[in-house]
Each structure stands twice: as C-alpha cells, then as structure tokens.
Amino acid sequence: MEKISNVLDKKIKCFIWSLVASGIFMIFLAILIVWTDLILRLIIGLLALVVAYIFLFGAYKLWTIKKIIDKYIKF
C-alpha cells in the first residue's frame, strides 16, 4: 500500500503544480487585459486555450491515477 500511496502522491503533486502554473499565467493575462482592446481580444483567445488545456490535462491526470489504482486494486 505504501507504493500506491507514493505514486498517487507524486501524481497529485504534479497536478497541483500545473494548476499553480496555470493560475500564475492567468494572473499575468489578467494584468495584460487592462491595456488595449487588441490585447483584450488576444487574451480572451488565449484564456480559452488555457481553460481547454487545464481540462485536457486534468482529464489525463485523472486517467493516469485511475490506471494506477486499477493496477494495484482490482475492482
């Protein structure tokens, strides 16, 4: 059980760091929004890409965690 705990802990830490990095990136984009209309359009487009990336990355990480759990615990 310690082995599965270590693997899950590692995957969860990776997911947390990716969310922190995405959050910092979104704060940077929020600061850029206040400058011009052109940048505002660019930021909205990039924000949509970032949200899509977060959803896809989150789904991938949950899928890998599910595979790990299925490997060690047969349901």
N, C-alpha and C positions, 0 to 999 in steps of 0.2 A: 504494500500500500504506500510505502514511502516513495517508491519510484514513480507511481502515478501522481502523487502529490507534488513531487518536484517538477514533473513535466507540465502539469496543469499550472503550477505557479509560474513557470517560465513563460508559458503561452499568455497567461493573463497579464503579466508584466509587460510583455511586448505589445499587447493590445492597449494597455493603459498609456504607454509611451507614444504610441501612434495617435491616440486621441489627444494627448497633450500637445504634440507637434501640430496636429490639425487645428487645435484651438488657438495656438500662438499664431499660426498662419492666418486664421480668420480674424484675429485681433488686428494684425498688420493690414489686412484688407479693409477692415472697418475704418482704420485711420485714413487710408487712401480714398475712401468714398467721399470724404468731405471736400476734396479739392476741385474736381471738374466733372462735367457731365459725361465727357468721353470716358474718363476713368471709371465713372459710375457704371456705365454700360459694360465696360470690361470686367469690373469687379463682380457684377451680377452674373455674368457668364462664368467667371472663374469660381464663384461661390456655388453655382450649380454643379460644376465639375468636382469641387471639393466634397460636396454633400454626396454625390454619386460615388466618389472614391471611398468615403467613410462607410457607406452602406455596403459596397462590394467587399472592402477589407474586413469589415465586421462579420459579414456572412462567411468569408473564407476562414477567419479565425475560429468562429463557432463551429464550422465544419471540421476543422482540424482537431478541435477539442473533442467533438463527437467521435471522431475516428479513434482518438486516444482512449476515450472512455470505453468504446466498443471493443478495443483491443484487450483491455485489462478486465473489463466486467462484461460478461455475456448476458444480455437481457433476453 
